Amino acid sequence: MLRAQGPRRRTVRALLLAFGLTLSEPALAQQPFDIDSPTPSPPAPSGTEQAVVTRYWELGRPRLFLATMAEGGYAYVRPRFALGYGQPYWRWIGIEAYPLLSLSGLGQYVGLGGAVPGLTARVGARYTYPLARDYLEPRSSYDRLDLELRKTEPAKYLALEAEVAATVPVLVGSMFAIVTAYRVELVPADLFVFEENLRQIMEPPYIWRARLGYLVGFGKDGSIRIGAAAEYIGIPGREEHVVRAGVLGSVLINAHLEAQASLIPVILSPDRLGLAGGDFGQLGVRFHWATGSKPDPKRVRQVLIDREKRRAKERGDDALPEEARP
């Protein structure tokens, strides 16, 4: 009887392995064939996230497109939509819109956005209606309990936003910088508000943030990225500032699917908000999709030719293989 268990276990393991390969085949098929992919190049559009742009999107034709980016994680869902022209997630310009759905509130963002390799920018307006926060009476310092007290009225507001993000390869990774500025409107005079994106208590109208960080790539073509970031948040109305620093990372599963996480706690602040004042906005997965995203065969062939030229140069061989010649 013990002898019969060995073949049976091997059969079960073989079936499980075959099932796993069947599940993984669609994801692998989404990658362009015979190309060093993915090739990460962070960051992308937002100050609380590090997207990874792959060569899959670089190889698409410039076109009019509809794109979606859905994020899901602990206690939040963030669907995003864009209508634009170019190569989505790589080189494009268009209109962005997304609802804000979380346990803490509701809202809507609409704006213009665009990107070229290494640089993204956006400008728009975001309306926020918190479900469990009121406006705050002016004080020199606040703690976590102050955010939960209901003394005034729901802290709804309109934020006019502008953001620029840039990245450049440095050594074995990428250095990135993000600058974000908000002008907050619709807040009653002589009251403060908790700004939901930067997660700080401010006196309107202005608040801004500058982040600097570095990501190191691991695995095949750097599909795993781990690094650190530090940021300075200016609150001119209160004549205060906040410093946060921590770690972040991402794992690129394929050209469409990515897992992300960030842990950026407060280092220096006039308030004692605990976890509510830190940037813990990433703990989940992100899915990218766009119409007409199939790679252009001409661009695929050119990438292959460029790759073979690079390898031939590294070998000191001037002759290219027949399949890599134009």
N, C-alpha and C positions, 0 to 999 in steps of 0.2 A: 504493500500500500504506500509506503514511503517512496518507493521507486516511481510510482505512477504520478506523484505530485510534481516531480521535476519537469517532465514534458508538458504537463498541464500548465504549470507556472510560466514556462517559456512561451507556450501558445498564447496565454493571456497577455504577457508582456509584448509579444509581437503584434497582437490586435490593438493594444493601447498605443503602441508606437505608430502603427498605420493610421489610427484615428487622429493622432496628434499631427502627423504629416498632412493629412487631409485638411484639417482645420487651418494649418499654416499656409497652404498653397495659395488661396486667394490673396492673402496679404503679400506674399512674395511676388505674385503675378502683377501687383500694382506698380512694381518698380520697373524702370526702363531696363531692357535686357542688355547684358554685357557692358554695363557702365559702372564705374566706381560710385555707387550710390548707397546711402545718402551722403551728401556733403553738407554739413551744418554751417550756418552762417548767422548766429544770433546777433542782436536781438530783433524783435519785431515790434508791433505797434504800441504796446502798453507799458506803463511804468511799473506794473505789478506782475509782469509776466515775461518769460524768456522763451519766445518761440524759436523753433529751428526750421530754417528754410532749406529745402533739399533741392538737389539738381533736377529732380523730377519736375518741379515747377519752372525751373530755368529753361527746360527744353521745350516748353509749350509755345505755340504760336501766339503772337500778339493779337488780341481779339477783344470784342465786347463780351463781357462775362457777368454771370451771377455767381457769387461765392458765399459760402456759409462756413462758419467756424463755431463749433459747439463745444463748450467746456462743461464738465461735470465733476463734482467733488463733494467733499464733506459740507453739507448744509448750503449748497449753492448750485444753480444751473445758469449758464451764460450763453445763450444762443446769439450769434452775430451774423449780420448780413451785409453784403457789399455789392453794389452795381458799379462796374467800372470798365476801363479799357486797358489792355496790356497783358502782362503775364501775372496772374494772381499770385500773391505771396512772394513775388520776386521783383517785378518792375511794372508798376501800375499806378493809376490815378482814378478816383471815383468817389462815390457817396457811401458812407457807412451808417448803419442803424442797428441798434440792439436794445431789447428790453432788459431791465434790471430786475432780477427775481432772486430773492434770498429770504431767509428767516427774519432779517432785520428791516426789510423794506422793499418798495417797488419803485420803478422809474423807467425812463426812456432816454436814450442818447441818439442824436443825429448829427452828422458832420461830414466834412470832406477829409479824405485821407489819400496817401500815396507813398510810394517807395521806389528806391533804386537800390542796387546791391550795396549794403553797408549803411543805408540811411533810410529811415522812415519818419513821417511827419503826419500830424492830424490837427484839425481844429474843428470845434463843434460846440454843442450845447447839451447839457444833461439835466433833466428834471428828476429830483429825488423826493420820494414821500416815505419817510421812515414809519414803521409800524409801532415802534416802542420807544421812540425818543422825542423829547420836547426840546424847545429852545431853552437855552441856559441863561440864567442871570449872571451878569459880569462878576468874576472873581479872579484873584491872582493865581489860584491853583485849584485843580479839581482831582477827585478820585473816582474809582469805578462806580461807586454808589450814586454819584451825581448824575451819571448818564442814565440811570434807571429811574430817577425821580420824575414824576409827572406833575409839574407845577404850572406850566404855561399852556402851550398849544403844540400840536405836532410840528416837528422841525423840518417842514418842507422847504425846498429852496431850488433855485436854478443856478447852475454853474456853467459859465462860459470857459471853455478849456482850449489849451494849446499845448502840444507836446512834440518834441523832437528826440529821436533815439538814433545813436550812431554806434558802429562797431568796426574794429580793425584787428586783423590777425597780429598777435604778438607771441613770439616764441612757440610754445606748443598749444596755445589756446587763443582766445579772443578777449580783448578788452572792450568794454562797452560803457557808454555814458547816456544818461536819459535826463532831460530837463522838462519839467511840467509846471504850468502856471494856470491858476484858476482865478476867475472873478466871480464871486458868489452874490447873487441877487435874491430879492423877495424875502429877506430876513427882516423882521421888525427892528426899528431903531432901538439901540440900547440893549440888545440881546445878542448872545453868542450862539453858535451852532456847531455841532459835531459834523465835520466834513467826512462823508462816508468813504470816499476813495483813498484819501491820504490818512484817514482815521485819526484826525486831530481836532481839538476844539479851537475855533478861530473866531475872531471878530471880523465880520465882513468889511471890505469886499475881497481882500487879496490873501492868497496863500500859494506857496510855490515849493518845489522840491527839485533837488539835483542828486542823481545817483551815479556812482562810479563802481564798476565791478570787473571781475575777471573770471572767465570760465575755461577749464582745461578739458580737452577731449580725450576720451578713452574708447576702446573697442574699435570695430570696423569703421574707418573713416570718421572717427570721433562722434559716433552716434550717441554715446553716453557723455554728458557734460556735467561737471561738478565745479562749483566755484564759490566765491564770496562777493559780497557787495556792501557798500556803506553809503549812507545818504544823509543829506542835510535838508531839513524842512524849515523854511522861514515863515513866521506868522507875524507880519508887520503890524496888524491892528493891536495885538497884545504885546508887541515889542519883545517877542520870545522866539526861541528856536528849539528844534528837536533833532537829535542825532540818533539814527538807527543803523545797525549793522548785523550781518548774519550770513547764512549760507543759502544756496539755491542749487537746483539741478534739474536735468531733464534727460529722458531716455526716448530716443526716436525709434519707434517700433517699425514703421514704414512711412512712406511719403505722406500718408493721410492721418496717421495716428501717433500721438506722443503723450507720454506721461510726464508730469511736472510736479515739483514741490519747492516751497520756499519757507524759510524761517528767519525773519528779520525783526528781532525784538528791539525795544527801545533801550538806548544806552544813556541818553541824557534828555531830560524833559522837565518843564515846570509842573507837570501833572503826574498823577499816579494812577494811570488807567489800566495797568496790567496788560493782559493779552489784547484787550480792546484797542490799545494804542500802537500795537505792532503790526507788521505786514505779514500775515499768515494767509494771504489770499490764494495760494496755490497748493492744492493737495488733491490731485485728480488727473483726469485725462483730457486731451484736446483732440478734436477731429476736424480735419480740413477737407473741403470739397469745393469744386468749381466746375462750371460747365466747360466742355471742350478741352479738358485738361490732358488729353492723350498727347504724349511727346511727339514732336514733329520729326519724321524720319530723317530729313535733311540735317536738322540740328543734332540728332543722335549721331549720324555719320561724322559730322564735323568734330564732335566731342571725341569720338573714337580716334580720328586722325590726329587730333591735338595730343591725345594721350600717348599714342604710339610715337609721335615726334619727341615728346618729353622723355619717354623711356629710352628711345634711341640715343638722345643727347646724353642721358645719364650713363649709357653704356659706351659712349664715344663712337657710336656707329652712325654714319651718315645715311646709310641705306635704310629705307622703310620697307616693312613687309608689304607684299602685293595688296593685301586686303586693306591696308591703311593708306594707300596712295589715292589721291583725288581722281 
